[in-house]
């Protein structure tokens, strides 16, 4: 084990403590009300670092791989549990799925770093493996918790659509594809003082535009028609099909969702652009916060 550590003198530790006291003094002088918080946080940090130091001292003295692997498994399991506990909504088996995801990704990334990049010998050297695994787990924990929270929020928001797809025979993967594939969908359109609902999800143009639960007749709502037309024409995205016949998007996902909404309203974007070809365009600029296109009248 490498014993070439950076030694901190008492003077350096005292200087770090003085910096904290300076922050406390500034808080008192400016009446920020942070003095107590800073002192408590600093004391907690010192206690935690002392305890971690005592634990790591014994961990770093390990000479065989099995205890190191065991510590890694415990760390990964705790990270998987913590990732789930950060979310508000859960499903059956979520803890098991989270732990498997954390375990697999953490060991692959840590193993690649230890063996392929750092070239540690032996590979289970705890002085390198344990701290590196901890850093990897911290990033994985945040990523999984954010992804899981976003996914569950999407499931709760689109519950009726997902249940309808399942009732029609779709698999769980097919019913939730708009969430797992990061697809955008127009849900509501406010035009002419009325709020229209848009059914269907994803980039498949299956669905309709409704008003008060009944299908909206687009010619009877000129404001809605102009809104759909503007969204489809002031648009650089393209919708197509891949080799398997699934919708394929080229361009911005939000613009693609506007094309699908126009299709659901009976206004095919291809026909709109054919009848009203683009003549000019004002590109998007952050100082104006808009983009505009000029088209020939149909």
Protein Blocks (a to p, Z undefined) as FASTA:
>chain_A
ZZbdcdddfklmmmmmmmmmmmmmmmmmnonopmmmmmmmmmmmmmmmmmmmmmmmmmmm
pcbfklmmmmmmmmmmmmmmmmmmmpmbdcehklmmmmmmmmmmmmmmmmmmmmmmnopa
cfklmklmmmmmmmmmmmmmmmmmmmmmmmmmmmmmmmmmmmmmmmnopafklmmmmmmn
opacdfbdceehiacddededjbdgddddeehiacdfklmmmlmmmmmmmmmmccbdcdd
dfkopacdedjfklmmmmmmmmmnopafklmmmmmccfbdcdddfklopacdddddZZ
